[in-house]
Amino acid sequence: MTQNKRTRPTYSQEFKEQAVAKYLE
């Protein structure tokens, strides 16, 4: 899921990942 983060973390991707993480929390 955080595979794109090590390449080119885009704002949208980061925001989406954070939202997902918050949801899973």
C-alpha positions as CSV (number, residue, x, y, z in Angstrom):
1,M,0.0,0.0,0.0
2,T,2.8,2.3,0.8
3,Q,4.8,1.1,-2.2
4,N,4.3,4.4,-4.0
5,K,5.6,6.3,-1.0
6,R,9.1,5.3,-1.6
7,T,9.0,6.3,-5.3
8,R,7.0,9.5,-5.7
9,P,4.6,10.2,-2.8
10,T,2.0,12.6,-4.3
11,Y,-0.2,14.8,-2.2
12,S,-3.3,12.9,-3.1
13,Q,-1.6,9.6,-2.4
14,E,-0.4,10.7,1.0
15,F,-3.7,12.1,1.9
16,K,-5.5,8.9,0.8
17,E,-3.0,6.8,2.7
18,Q,-3.5,8.9,5.8
19,A,-7.2,8.7,5.5
20,V,-7.1,4.9,5.1
21,A,-4.8,4.6,8.1
22,K,-7.1,6.6,10.2
23,Y,-10.0,4.5,9.0
24,L,-8.3,1.3,9.8
25,E,-7.3,2.7,13.2
